[in-house]
Amino acid sequence: MVRCFLTTFDNPYSPYEQFEEWYRYDTDHGYNSSGLLMRLAETSSQFTDNENAYEIEKAIDRIVAADPQNIYKKLKIEVKDEDTLDKSA
């Protein structure tokens, strides 16, 4: 399945495969992309993983579209099913 991630053009790390390095770079440069995404994504523990992923992608699209400095981008990464958590199972 495909999952979307928010990152910046200058961050050399993958938010999926190298999260700790990605997060450190992101916060060291003052972006706080995770915090921004958390504030805008309308996720819920009542939603399925796919519903939350859809809400996250919508929030990422809004961030990228409204980015006056053009620093953010959306990454689409193919994630193997066994790597994801299925809370409905």
Jmol script that loads the backbone (N, CA, C; Angstrom):
load data "model"
ATOM      1  N   MET A   1       0.841  -1.173   0.000  1.00  0.00           N
ATOM      2  CA  MET A   1       0.000   0.000   0.000  1.00  0.00           C
ATOM      3  C   MET A   1       0.884   1.232   0.000  1.00  0.00           C
ATOM      4  N   VAL A   2       0.357   2.315  -0.514  1.00  0.00           N
ATOM      5  CA  VAL A   2       1.098   3.571  -0.599  1.00  0.00           C
ATOM      6  C   VAL A   2       0.740   4.438   0.603  1.00  0.00           C
ATOM      7  N   ARG A   3       1.755   5.005   1.226  1.00  0.00           N
ATOM      8  CA  ARG A   3       1.565   5.939   2.342  1.00  0.00           C
ATOM      9  C   ARG A   3       2.261   7.245   1.987  1.00  0.00           C
ATOM     10  N   CYS A   4       1.707   8.340   2.470  1.00  0.00           N
ATOM     11  CA  CYS A   4       2.262   9.656   2.199  1.00  0.00           C
ATOM     12  C   CYS A   4       2.941  10.222   3.433  1.00  0.00           C
ATOM     13  N   PHE A   5       4.020  10.943   3.198  1.00  0.00           N
ATOM     14  CA  PHE A   5       4.795  11.552   4.267  1.00  0.00           C
ATOM     15  C   PHE A   5       5.102  12.991   3.893  1.00  0.00           C
ATOM     16  N   LEU A   6       5.165  13.846   4.905  1.00  0.00           N
ATOM     17  CA  LEU A   6       5.555  15.239   4.724  1.00  0.00           C
ATOM     18  C   LEU A   6       7.034  15.360   5.033  1.00  0.00           C
ATOM     19  N   THR A   7       7.767  16.043   4.173  1.00  0.00           N
ATOM     20  CA  THR A   7       9.179  16.312   4.415  1.00  0.00           C
ATOM     21  C   THR A   7       9.534  17.644   3.775  1.00  0.00           C
ATOM     22  N   THR A   8      10.790  18.019   3.883  1.00  0.00           N
ATOM     23  CA  THR A   8      11.264  19.243   3.249  1.00  0.00           C
ATOM     24  C   THR A   8      12.218  18.865   2.122  1.00  0.00           C
ATOM     25  N   PHE A   9      12.356  19.778   1.165  1.00  0.00           N
ATOM     26  CA  PHE A   9      13.208  19.498   0.013  1.00  0.00           C
ATOM     27  C   PHE A   9      14.668  19.271   0.407  1.00  0.00           C
ATOM     28  N   ASP A  10      15.121  19.901   1.492  1.00  0.00           N
ATOM     29  CA  ASP A  10      16.531  19.799   1.855  1.00  0.00           C
ATOM     30  C   ASP A  10      16.857  18.642   2.801  1.00  0.00           C
ATOM     31  N   ASN A  11      15.855  17.928   3.300  1.00  0.00           N
ATOM     32  CA  ASN A  11      16.116  16.841   4.242  1.00  0.00           C
ATOM     33  C   ASN A  11      16.542  15.591   3.459  1.00  0.00           C
ATOM     34  N   PRO A  12      17.774  15.118   3.690  1.00  0.00           N
ATOM     35  CA  PRO A  12      18.271  13.971   2.903  1.00  0.00           C
ATOM     36  C   PRO A  12      17.783  12.615   3.405  1.00  0.00           C
ATOM     37  N   TYR A  13      17.055  12.579   4.516  1.00  0.00           N
ATOM     38  CA  TYR A  13      16.644  11.315   5.120  1.00  0.00           C
ATOM     39  C   TYR A  13      15.189  10.973   4.801  1.00  0.00           C
ATOM     40  N   SER A  14      14.883   9.684   4.827  1.00  0.00           N
ATOM     41  CA  SER A  14      13.531   9.201   4.589  1.00  0.00           C
ATOM     42  C   SER A  14      12.748   9.209   5.898  1.00  0.00           C
ATOM     43  N   PRO A  15      11.579   9.854   5.924  1.00  0.00           N
ATOM     44  CA  PRO A  15      10.785   9.825   7.151  1.00  0.00           C
ATOM     45  C   PRO A  15      10.234   8.435   7.453  1.00  0.00           C
ATOM     46  N   TYR A  16      10.254   7.556   6.487  1.00  0.00           N
ATOM     47  CA  TYR A  16       9.775   6.189   6.706  1.00  0.00           C
ATOM     48  C   TYR A  16      10.911   5.249   7.112  1.00  0.00           C
ATOM     49  N   GLU A  17      12.000   5.266   6.364  1.00  0.00           N
ATOM     50  CA  GLU A  17      13.081   4.312   6.595  1.00  0.00           C
ATOM     51  C   GLU A  17      14.142   4.804   7.578  1.00  0.00           C
ATOM     52  N   GLN A  18      14.269   6.112   7.735  1.00  0.00           N
ATOM     53  CA  GLN A  18      15.308   6.683   8.611  1.00  0.00           C
ATOM     54  C   GLN A  18      14.674   7.739   9.513  1.00  0.00           C
ATOM     55  N   PHE A  19      13.622   7.356  10.221  1.00  0.00           N
ATOM     56  CA  PHE A  19      12.839   8.348  10.949  1.00  0.00           C
ATOM     57  C   PHE A  19      13.660   9.135  11.955  1.00  0.00           C
ATOM     58  N   GLU A  20      14.499   8.492  12.752  1.00  0.00           N
ATOM     59  CA  GLU A  20      15.254   9.224  13.773  1.00  0.00           C
ATOM     60  C   GLU A  20      16.150  10.292  13.161  1.00  0.00           C
ATOM     61  N   GLU A  21      16.875   9.932  12.100  1.00  0.00           N
ATOM     62  CA  GLU A  21      17.746  10.898  11.424  1.00  0.00           C
ATOM     63  C   GLU A  21      16.914  11.990  10.766  1.00  0.00           C
ATOM     64  N   TRP A  22      15.817  11.567  10.114  1.00  0.00           N
ATOM     65  CA  TRP A  22      14.932  12.533   9.473  1.00  0.00           C
ATOM     66  C   TRP A  22      14.385  13.521  10.499  1.00  0.00           C
ATOM     67  N   TYR A  23      13.893  13.017  11.628  1.00  0.00           N
ATOM     68  CA  TYR A  23      13.303  13.859  12.667  1.00  0.00           C
ATOM     69  C   TYR A  23      14.339  14.819  13.257  1.00  0.00           C
ATOM     70  N   ARG A  24      15.535  14.316  13.508  1.00  0.00           N
ATOM     71  CA  ARG A  24      16.595  15.162  14.059  1.00  0.00           C
ATOM     72  C   ARG A  24      16.929  16.300  13.095  1.00  0.00           C
ATOM     73  N   TYR A  25      17.076  15.971  11.813  1.00  0.00           N
ATOM     74  CA  TYR A  25      17.361  16.999  10.806  1.00  0.00           C
ATOM     75  C   TYR A  25      16.227  18.016  10.757  1.00  0.00           C
ATOM     76  N   ASP A  26      15.007  17.529  10.745  1.00  0.00           N
ATOM     77  CA  ASP A  26      13.812  18.373  10.649  1.00  0.00           C
ATOM     78  C   ASP A  26      13.722  19.345  11.830  1.00  0.00           C
ATOM     79  N   THR A  27      13.906  18.835  13.022  1.00  0.00           N
ATOM     80  CA  THR A  27      13.800  19.707  14.200  1.00  0.00           C
ATOM     81  C   THR A  27      15.022  20.608  14.346  1.00  0.00           C
ATOM     82  N   ASP A  28      16.209  20.110  14.018  1.00  0.00           N
ATOM     83  CA  ASP A  28      17.417  20.941  14.087  1.00  0.00           C
ATOM     84  C   ASP A  28      17.328  22.156  13.161  1.00  0.00           C
ATOM     85  N   HIS A  29      16.590  22.011  12.066  1.00  0.00           N
ATOM     86  CA  HIS A  29      16.432  23.114  11.117  1.00  0.00           C
ATOM     87  C   HIS A  29      15.171  23.942  11.383  1.00  0.00           C
ATOM     88  N   GLY A  30      14.469  23.625  12.468  1.00  0.00           N
ATOM     89  CA  GLY A  30      13.331  24.429  12.899  1.00  0.00           C
ATOM     90  C   GLY A  30      12.046  24.228  12.121  1.00  0.00           C
ATOM     91  N   TYR A  31      11.926  23.136  11.356  1.00  0.00           N
ATOM     92  CA  TYR A  31      10.721  22.913  10.561  1.00  0.00           C
ATOM     93  C   TYR A  31       9.556  22.387  11.396  1.00  0.00           C
ATOM     94  N   ASN A  32       9.821  21.424  12.259  1.00  0.00           N
ATOM     95  CA  ASN A  32       8.791  20.769  13.067  1.00  0.00           C
ATOM     96  C   ASN A  32       7.632  20.267  12.198  1.00  0.00           C
ATOM     97  N   SER A  33       7.984  19.574  11.140  1.00  0.00           N
ATOM     98  CA  SER A  33       7.003  19.047  10.183  1.00  0.00           C
ATOM     99  C   SER A  33       5.998  18.117  10.844  1.00  0.00           C
ATOM    100  N   SER A  34       6.456  17.280  11.758  1.00  0.00           N
ATOM    101  CA  SER A  34       5.544  16.352  12.437  1.00  0.00           C
ATOM    102  C   SER A  34       4.499  17.102  13.242  1.00  0.00           C
ATOM    103  N   GLY A  35       4.914  18.135  13.954  1.00  0.00           N
ATOM    104  CA  GLY A  35       3.982  18.933  14.742  1.00  0.00           C
ATOM    105  C   GLY A  35       2.970  19.650  13.869  1.00  0.00           C
ATOM    106  N   LEU A  36       3.451  20.203  12.760  1.00  0.00           N
ATOM    107  CA  LEU A  36       2.552  20.878  11.820  1.00  0.00           C
ATOM    108  C   LEU A  36       1.523  19.894  11.280  1.00  0.00           C
ATOM    109  N   LEU A  37       1.974  18.729  10.881  1.00  0.00           N
ATOM    110  CA  LEU A  37       1.064  17.716  10.343  1.00  0.00           C
ATOM    111  C   LEU A  37       0.069  17.257  11.401  1.00  0.00           C
ATOM    112  N   MET A  38       0.522  17.083  12.636  1.00  0.00           N
ATOM    113  CA  MET A  38      -0.381  16.657  13.710  1.00  0.00           C
ATOM    114  C   MET A  38      -1.473  17.691  13.964  1.00  0.00           C
ATOM    115  N   ARG A  39      -1.119  18.976  13.850  1.00  0.00           N
ATOM    116  CA  ARG A  39      -2.115  20.030  14.083  1.00  0.00           C
ATOM    117  C   ARG A  39      -3.177  20.072  12.985  1.00  0.00           C
ATOM    118  N   LEU A  40      -2.805  19.718  11.760  1.00  0.00           N
ATOM    119  CA  LEU A  40      -3.728  19.876  10.631  1.00  0.00           C
ATOM    120  C   LEU A  40      -4.462  18.602  10.212  1.00  0.00           C
ATOM    121  N   ALA A  41      -3.887  17.448  10.490  1.00  0.00           N
ATOM    122  CA  ALA A  41      -4.521  16.189  10.082  1.00  0.00           C
ATOM    123  C   ALA A  41      -5.660  15.856  11.042  1.00  0.00           C
ATOM    124  N   GLU A  42      -6.817  15.627  10.488  1.00  0.00           N
ATOM    125  CA  GLU A  42      -8.006  15.311  11.287  1.00  0.00           C
ATOM    126  C   GLU A  42      -8.130  13.804  11.445  1.00  0.00           C
ATOM    127  N   THR A  43      -7.200  13.232  12.215  1.00  0.00           N
ATOM    128  CA  THR A  43      -7.184  11.787  12.452  1.00  0.00           C
ATOM    129  C   THR A  43      -7.944  11.458  13.732  1.00  0.00           C
ATOM    130  N   SER A  44      -8.228  10.179  13.898  1.00  0.00           N
ATOM    131  CA  SER A  44      -8.981   9.744  15.070  1.00  0.00           C
ATOM    132  C   SER A  44      -8.677   8.288  15.377  1.00  0.00           C
ATOM    133  N   SER A  45      -8.708   7.948  16.635  1.00  0.00           N
ATOM    134  CA  SER A  45      -8.557   6.540  17.017  1.00  0.00           C
ATOM    135  C   SER A  45      -9.779   5.728  16.584  1.00  0.00           C
ATOM    136  N   GLN A  46     -10.854   6.413  16.242  1.00  0.00           N
ATOM    137  CA  GLN A  46     -12.066   5.747  15.765  1.00  0.00           C
ATOM    138  C   GLN A  46     -11.988   5.391  14.282  1.00  0.00           C
ATOM    139  N   PHE A  47     -11.011   5.950  13.574  1.00  0.00           N
ATOM    140  CA  PHE A  47     -10.848   5.705  12.137  1.00  0.00           C
ATOM    141  C   PHE A  47     -10.010   4.448  11.921  1.00  0.00           C
ATOM    142  N   THR A  48     -10.170   3.849  10.751  1.00  0.00           N
ATOM    143  CA  THR A  48      -9.290   2.754  10.339  1.00  0.00           C
ATOM    144  C   THR A  48      -7.944   3.353   9.932  1.00  0.00           C
ATOM    145  N   ASP A  49      -6.941   2.498   9.778  1.00  0.00           N
ATOM    146  CA  ASP A  49      -5.632   2.962   9.320  1.00  0.00           C
ATOM    147  C   ASP A  49      -5.742   3.654   7.962  1.00  0.00           C
ATOM    148  N   ASN A  50      -6.563   3.098   7.076  1.00  0.00           N
ATOM    149  CA  ASN A  50      -6.714   3.696   5.747  1.00  0.00           C
ATOM    150  C   ASN A  50      -7.407   5.053   5.820  1.00  0.00           C
ATOM    151  N   GLU A  51      -8.395   5.185   6.692  1.00  0.00           N
ATOM    152  CA  GLU A  51      -9.060   6.484   6.859  1.00  0.00           C
ATOM    153  C   GLU A  51      -8.095   7.527   7.425  1.00  0.00           C
ATOM    154  N   ASN A  52      -7.294   7.133   8.396  1.00  0.00           N
ATOM    155  CA  ASN A  52      -6.304   8.057   8.938  1.00  0.00           C
ATOM    156  C   ASN A  52      -5.253   8.422   7.893  1.00  0.00           C
ATOM    157  N   ALA A  53      -4.826   7.443   7.099  1.00  0.00           N
ATOM    158  CA  ALA A  53      -3.855   7.719   6.035  1.00  0.00           C
ATOM    159  C   ALA A  53      -4.426   8.720   5.035  1.00  0.00           C
ATOM    160  N   TYR A  54      -5.706   8.604   4.725  1.00  0.00           N
ATOM    161  CA  TYR A  54      -6.370   9.544   3.811  1.00  0.00           C
ATOM    162  C   TYR A  54      -6.384  10.947   4.416  1.00  0.00           C
ATOM    163  N   GLU A  55      -6.705  11.060   5.702  1.00  0.00           N
ATOM    164  CA  GLU A  55      -6.721  12.366   6.375  1.00  0.00           C
ATOM    165  C   GLU A  55      -5.323  12.975   6.424  1.00  0.00           C
ATOM    166  N   ILE A  56      -4.317  12.153   6.646  1.00  0.00           N
ATOM    167  CA  ILE A  56      -2.938  12.632   6.653  1.00  0.00           C
ATOM    168  C   ILE A  56      -2.550  13.137   5.273  1.00  0.00           C
ATOM    169  N   GLU A  57      -2.910  12.399   4.234  1.00  0.00           N
ATOM    170  CA  GLU A  57      -2.579  12.843   2.873  1.00  0.00           C
ATOM    171  C   GLU A  57      -3.274  14.163   2.548  1.00  0.00           C
ATOM    172  N   LYS A  58      -4.535  14.314   2.958  1.00  0.00           N
ATOM    173  CA  LYS A  58      -5.238  15.586   2.720  1.00  0.00           C
ATOM    174  C   LYS A  58      -4.525  16.735   3.425  1.00  0.00           C
ATOM    175  N   ALA A  59      -4.074  16.524   4.652  1.00  0.00           N
ATOM    176  CA  ALA A  59      -3.365  17.568   5.396  1.00  0.00           C
ATOM    177  C   ALA A  59      -2.034  17.902   4.714  1.00  0.00           C
ATOM    178  N   ILE A  60      -1.321  16.881   4.260  1.00  0.00           N
ATOM    179  CA  ILE A  60      -0.055  17.115   3.551  1.00  0.00           C
ATOM    180  C   ILE A  60      -0.305  17.942   2.303  1.00  0.00           C
ATOM    181  N   ASP A  61      -1.340  17.607   1.554  1.00  0.00           N
ATOM    182  CA  ASP A  61      -1.666  18.368   0.347  1.00  0.00           C
ATOM    183  C   ASP A  61      -1.960  19.833   0.677  1.00  0.00           C
ATOM    184  N   ARG A  62      -2.669  20.079   1.788  1.00  0.00           N
ATOM    185  CA  ARG A  62      -2.958  21.461   2.191  1.00  0.00           C
ATOM    186  C   ARG A  62      -1.682  22.194   2.583  1.00  0.00           C
ATOM    187  N   ILE A  63      -0.784  21.524   3.295  1.00  0.00           N
ATOM    188  CA  ILE A  63       0.475  22.154   3.705  1.00  0.00           C
ATOM    189  C   ILE A  63       1.312  22.519   2.489  1.00  0.00           C
ATOM    190  N   VAL A  64       1.454  21.592   1.566  1.00  0.00           N
ATOM    191  CA  VAL A  64       2.259  21.833   0.368  1.00  0.00           C
ATOM    192  C   VAL A  64       1.653  22.955  -0.474  1.00  0.00           C
ATOM    193  N   ALA A  65       0.341  22.965  -0.617  1.00  0.00           N
ATOM    194  CA  ALA A  65      -0.331  23.984  -1.432  1.00  0.00           C
ATOM    195  C   ALA A  65      -0.215  25.380  -0.813  1.00  0.00           C
ATOM    196  N   ALA A  66      -0.169  25.465   0.514  1.00  0.00           N
ATOM    197  CA  ALA A  66      -0.155  26.760   1.197  1.00  0.00           C
ATOM    198  C   ALA A  66       1.245  27.155   1.670  1.00  0.00           C
ATOM    199  N   ASP A  67       2.273  26.525   1.153  1.00  0.00           N
ATOM    200  CA  ASP A  67       3.646  26.744   1.599  1.00  0.00           C
ATOM    201  C   ASP A  67       4.280  27.920   0.852  1.00  0.00           C
ATOM    202  N   PRO A  68       4.326  29.115   1.453  1.00  0.00           N
ATOM    203  CA  PRO A  68       4.843  30.281   0.738  1.00  0.00           C
ATOM    204  C   PRO A  68       6.350  30.215   0.482  1.00  0.00           C
ATOM    205  N   GLN A  69       7.081  29.458   1.288  1.00  0.00           N
ATOM    206  CA  GLN A  69       8.534  29.357   1.108  1.00  0.00           C
ATOM    207  C   GLN A  69       8.937  28.194   0.206  1.00  0.00           C
ATOM    208  N   ASN A  70       7.971  27.378  -0.178  1.00  0.00           N
ATOM    209  CA  ASN A  70       8.229  26.212  -1.027  1.00  0.00           C
ATOM    210  C   ASN A  70       9.304  25.295  -0.420  1.00  0.00           C
ATOM    211  N   ILE A  71       9.144  24.970   0.869  1.00  0.00           N
ATOM    212  CA  ILE A  71      10.110  24.090   1.528  1.00  0.00           C
ATOM    213  C   ILE A  71       9.581  22.672   1.723  1.00  0.00           C
ATOM    214  N   TYR A  72       8.258  22.502   1.687  1.00  0.00           N
ATOM    215  CA  TYR A  72       7.669  21.193   1.955  1.00  0.00           C
ATOM    216  C   TYR A  72       7.370  20.430   0.681  1.00  0.00           C
ATOM    217  N   LYS A  73       7.419  19.103   0.794  1.00  0.00           N
ATOM    218  CA  LYS A  73       7.007  18.240  -0.311  1.00  0.00           C
ATOM    219  C   LYS A  73       6.358  16.989   0.251  1.00  0.00           C
ATOM    220  N   LYS A  74       5.567  16.351  -0.590  1.00  0.00           N
ATOM    221  CA  LYS A  74       4.891  15.106  -0.223  1.00  0.00           C
ATOM    222  C   LYS A  74       5.657  13.942  -0.821  1.00  0.00           C
ATOM    223  N   LEU A  75       5.963  12.960   0.022  1.00  0.00           N
ATOM    224  CA  LEU A  75       6.573  11.723  -0.449  1.00  0.00           C
ATOM    225  C   LEU A  75       5.514  10.641  -0.450  1.00  0.00           C
ATOM    226  N   LYS A  76       5.468   9.862  -1.514  1.00  0.00           N
ATOM    227  CA  LYS A  76       4.611   8.682  -1.567  1.00  0.00           C
ATOM    228  C   LYS A  76       5.535   7.479  -1.568  1.00  0.00           C
ATOM    229  N   ILE A  77       5.363   6.629  -0.555  1.00  0.00           N
ATOM    230  CA  ILE A  77       6.246   5.473  -0.395  1.00  0.00           C
ATOM    231  C   ILE A  77       5.395   4.213  -0.340  1.00  0.00           C
ATOM    232  N   GLU A  78       5.814   3.224  -1.103  1.00  0.00           N
ATOM    233  CA  GLU A  78       5.153   1.920  -1.079  1.00  0.00           C
ATOM    234  C   GLU A  78       5.568   1.194   0.194  1.00  0.00           C
ATOM    235  N   VAL A  79       4.584   0.861   1.016  1.00  0.00           N
ATOM    236  CA  VAL A  79       4.824   0.189   2.284  1.00  0.00           C
ATOM    237  C   VAL A  79       4.254  -1.209   2.186  1.00  0.00           C
ATOM    238  N   LYS A  80       5.072  -2.215   2.529  1.00  0.00           N
ATOM    239  CA  LYS A  80       4.586  -3.593   2.510  1.00  0.00           C
ATOM    240  C   LYS A  80       3.512  -3.767   3.570  1.00  0.00           C
ATOM    241  N   ASP A  81       2.485  -4.531   3.268  1.00  0.00           N
ATOM    242  CA  ASP A  81       1.367  -4.739   4.193  1.00  0.00           C
ATOM    243  C   ASP A  81       1.821  -5.230   5.567  1.00  0.00           C
ATOM    244  N   GLU A  82       2.817  -6.110   5.615  1.00  0.00           N
ATOM    245  CA  GLU A  82       3.237  -6.633   6.911  1.00  0.00           C
ATOM    246  C   GLU A  82       3.976  -5.579   7.743  1.00  0.00           C
ATOM    247  N   ASP A  83       4.380  -4.452   7.122  1.00  0.00           N
ATOM    248  CA  ASP A  83       5.049  -3.379   7.847  1.00  0.00           C
ATOM    249  C   ASP A  83       4.058  -2.421   8.503  1.00  0.00           C
ATOM    250  N   THR A  84       2.788  -2.524   8.142  1.00  0.00           N
ATOM    251  CA  THR A  84       1.793  -1.617   8.689  1.00  0.00           C
ATOM    252  C   THR A  84       1.026  -2.299   9.816  1.00  0.00           C
ATOM    253  N   LEU A  85       0.495  -1.504  10.682  1.00  0.00           N
ATOM    254  CA  LEU A  85      -0.314  -2.041  11.774  1.00  0.00           C
ATOM    255  C   LEU A  85      -1.776  -2.008  11.361  1.00  0.00           C
ATOM    256  N   ASP A  86      -2.446  -3.107  11.500  1.00  0.00           N
ATOM    257  CA  ASP A  86      -3.876  -3.153  11.199  1.00  0.00           C
ATOM    258  C   ASP A  86      -4.619  -3.260  12.522  1.00  0.00           C
ATOM    259  N   LYS A  87      -5.119  -2.146  12.985  1.00  0.00           N
ATOM    260  CA  LYS A  87      -5.775  -2.115  14.279  1.00  0.00           C
ATOM    261  C   LYS A  87      -7.156  -2.772  14.247  1.00  0.00           C
ATOM    262  N   SER A  88      -7.685  -3.012  13.052  1.00  0.00           N
ATOM    263  CA  SER A  88      -9.007  -3.619  12.976  1.00  0.00           C
ATOM    264  C   SER A  88      -8.936  -5.144  13.087  1.00  0.00           C
ATOM    265  N   ALA A  89      -7.736  -5.700  12.994  1.00  0.00           N
ATOM    266  CA  ALA A  89      -7.585  -7.170  13.043  1.00  0.00           C
ATOM    267  C   ALA A  89      -7.585  -7.689  14.460  1.00  0.00           C
TER     268      ALA A  89
END
end "model"
wireframe off; spacefill off
backbone 0.3
color backbone group
